[in-house]
Amino acid sequence: MTGNATLQGVYVNVPVADWSLFKELVRKFGWQAETRDELLDRFVGSRPTEPKLSDEEIMDEVKAVRYAK
């Protein structure tokens, strides 16, 4: 795959029995493929473990906006 290629994301349902064959085809073309679970795991792993605001700080902000006069 070249660096200047425009990518198009697609969703393909592949029978479990054919997944290894499909991954081999993907590898040969230089494409990328991942299962829904792999995508979800990658997303969850990319999220911060500590929120920037506490629950109390969020509620203070909501109350300030909601009840401001």
C-alpha positions in Angstrom: 0.0 0.0 0.0 1.4 3.4 -1.0 1.5 6.3 1.4 -0.6 8.5 -0.9 -3.4 6.1 -1.4 -6.9 7.2 -0.4 -8.5 4.6 1.9 -12.1 3.5 1.9 -13.4 1.7 5.0 -15.7 -1.2 4.3 -17.5 -3.8 6.4 -17.5 -7.3 5.1 -19.2 -10.3 6.7 -16.9 -13.3 6.2 -17.8 -16.8 7.5 -15.6 -17.8 10.4 -14.3 -20.8 8.5 -13.0 -18.5 5.7 -11.5 -15.8 8.0 -7.9 -17.1 7.7 -8.2 -17.3 3.9 -9.6 -13.7 3.8 -6.8 -12.4 6.1 -4.2 -14.1 3.8 -5.7 -12.3 0.8 -5.8 -9.0 2.8 -2.1 -9.5 3.7 -1.1 -10.2 0.1 -2.7 -7.0 -1.1 -1.2 -5.0 1.7 -4.6 -4.1 3.1 -5.7 -3.9 6.7 -8.4 -6.1 8.3 -9.6 -6.5 11.8 -12.6 -8.1 13.5 -15.3 -6.1 15.3 -13.8 -7.3 18.6 -10.3 -6.2 17.6 -11.6 -2.8 16.6 -13.4 -2.4 19.9 -10.4 -3.6 21.9 -8.2 -1.1 20.1 -10.7 1.7 20.8 -11.0 0.8 24.5 -7.2 0.7 24.8 -6.9 4.1 23.3 -9.2 5.8 25.9 -7.7 7.5 28.9 -7.8 5.6 32.1 -8.4 8.7 34.3 -11.1 11.2 33.4 -10.0 14.8 33.3 -13.0 15.8 35.5 -14.4 14.1 38.5 -18.1 13.3 38.8 -18.5 16.2 41.3 -16.8 18.7 38.9 -19.1 17.6 36.1 -22.2 18.0 38.3 -20.9 21.5 39.5 -20.7 22.5 35.8 -24.1 21.2 35.0 -25.7 23.0 38.0 -23.8 26.2 37.1 -25.3 26.2 33.6 -28.7 24.9 34.5 -29.3 27.2 37.5 -27.4 30.3 36.5 -29.6 33.4 36.5 
